[in-house]
């Protein structure tokens, strides 16, 4: 079965290419923000909904106007794609996955998406529209053989690094079926607790970087506004942020790949975004963010490799329920690590007991749904993995 898959690489553009990219990023951001403004005005002033098609027509008009004719100097494809990105942002908002779309800022990550009519892929090299030379891509791993990219997104992060994300449709062979299943819970002391009793990833892993980050942030705050030194200090902060994010992502990828390889069915607890914001402790909030990224990696890898991911609703009392007899405690505060069941007298480690419960209830949910669900499907929240959906009228 063909699956969409993105491959991301570091890119080292020439000064000339950097110049073209900077203008393209700027125009994309302008179009995105302009379109967001158009949509908001139409909705709040006239109770009207503007769609991609309407905005596309307005964009053509915009390019003809004297004060915005510079938009025609960059490739038109990334500008059209910026409208699509805005559409996607609204779909994500309406389906409850993200907050209301906001304006893009110059300081944040910049990106431009090129569809196949705006780049050439030949002999393992990619040349973007309006560029004379191919991009210097660091091919850290090969693209699958015989594929042709359907779109590429070039981005520049706050630490001034350039990346290219290449979207291809490739055949991904399912892994051989295994009997093993596992439950995983987000821990307080460790990142993940498995129902096998294994604990993985100490949040202190990132502690060193966080101290460095705090120091760099203090330095940045002391520099005079709009000075060269402040710019340099800002870049330093951005580099540490990037490093923390890279390490966390790397850790998460390795773990999700391992769990997918070892198990046929993986049961996890789904986190509500609301919980994340309400939780007052910072380290918990950080591990929560890591958790949603981890779960989404499990989700798409399960689909690629023919595994099953079962998400349990957050309201299921996984921590408070005794795995041995099913007794549910009235309350269990965060500081209690070990507890003894008043009903059957079994002594529990809080996190391992929770992982056991998630595992058991996950398998029950999975079996109850039976064969009506394809391998690779997610049980509790259908529809979240689809790539694009038309907004409901
Ligand atoms: Zn019990």
Boltz pocket constraint, residues with backbone or C-beta under 6 A from the ligand:
constraints:
  - pocket:
      binder: B
      contacts: [[A, 322], [A, 323], [A, 324], [A, 325], [A, 326], [A, 327], [A, 341], [A, 342], [A, 343], [A, 344], [A, 345], [A, 346]]
      max_distance: 6.0
